[in-house]
């Protein structure tokens, strides 16, 4: 995640200095907004199937890992309250093409 990492080659660093920031992409978190009245039908650990507009031909599978502790107002004008639900999705493509060690 570190920008321009090649520019750091040859630089002097002290013990404890941050050299590079690496993110683990074996799993990703999806934040989903659901209408408050439907939150009772969901629970932590429940399986989910997600579709992304960017990949309409592909389904992503995971499980619910968290709920926001409060509802927020829907800004679309539909006068509904929404709950943010976090689902964890395994990044299958990375596992399949060998970019990660298993």
N, C-alpha and C positions, 0 to 999 in steps of 0.2 A: 504494500500500500504506500510505501514511501515514494514520493515523487522524485524524479531525477536521481535515482539511486546510483547511477554510474558516475555522477559528479562527486560522490563520496569516496570513491576509490583513491587511496593514497593519503587521505586526510588523517591527521593525528586525532586520536580519541583518548579520553581518560576512562578509567574504570568506572563503570556505571552509566556512561553516556549512551543515549539511544542511537543505534546505528541504523536500524530499519524496523519498520512496522509491518508485521505479517498477519494477515487475517486467515482464519481457518474457514475454507469454503466447502467443507464436506457436508455441512448442513446450512440451510438458510432459514431465516425467519420471515414469515409472511404476516403482516398485520391486516386483519380483515375487519371491516365495520359491519356489524349486524344490528338489525332493529331490536331495541330493548325488549319488546314483547316476545321475541323468539329466543332470547338468551337462555330460558329455562330448558330448551331442547338440546343444549350443548353442555359438555362438561370436559374438564381436563382429562386428557388421555384418549378422548374420542378421535376416531379416524376421520380425516378430511380428504376430499378430492378437490383440487383447485384447477381452474382454467385461467390463463393469463391472456389478455388481449394481444400481447406481442407474439404468443404462440398458440393460436386458436386450435391447432391440430393436436396439441399435446396436453395431457393431464398430469398434474403433480400430486403426489400422495404424501401424507404426513399425519401429524396428530396435534391436537390442541394442547398447548403448554401453559397458557395463561389467559386471564381475563382482566381488563382494566377494572379498577375498583369503583368506578363511577361512569355514568352515561354522559354523553355530550349532545348538544343540540345539533340536529341535521341542518347543514347550511344550504341544502338544495331547495328549501322552501316547502317541503312536504310535511313539516310540523311533526317530526318524529324524533325520538331520542335514540342515539346509537351507542353501542358498546364495542370497544376495540378488543378483538380476540387475536391472540398470537398463536400461530401454528408453526411447528418446526417441520421443514421439508428436507429430506435427504437429497443431496445433489448427485443424483444417479449418473449423470453424464460424466462427471469427474471420475467417479469410480470405474465406469465402463471403459474410458479411454486411457486409463492408467496414469493419469496425472497425480494421483494420490496413492500412497502406500496403504495397503490394507493388511 
